[in-house]
Amino acid sequence: MRRMAVLIPMAALLAVPVALMAHDTKSNKVMGTVTAVHADMNHIEVKTSDGHTVGIKVDGGTKYTKAGRKASLADLKEGARVVVTTKGEGDARTATLIRLSSASSKSTAKASTTHHH
């Protein structure tokens, strides 16, 4: 019994770093829906599934793809679903790759509410 009293707290301590890694705030991937594109300011905003809005810089080194083909900042519209690979943190977070989904969240929502008779 005494052995279990030692093992359980040790197991819990080992699990803490794993849990922290799963919620890494320095993650270099942002997935969500584009809520704003400020091309003149080289900045986009993405709302994640947990409701947070993340501001991300874009620059001349940012690459864009859509359905495996080359795209551009001009292809990025509000409502577009994206996966953004970034470098840096906080206000210095800059996109290195933006992958656009071929379907926007608006068209996905519309398709899911369409009824077939």
Helices and strands as residue ranges (DSSP letters): H 2-22, E 29-38, G 39-41, E 43-48, E 53-57, E 63-66, E 69-70, G 73-75, E 80-87, G 90-92, E 94-104, H 105-113
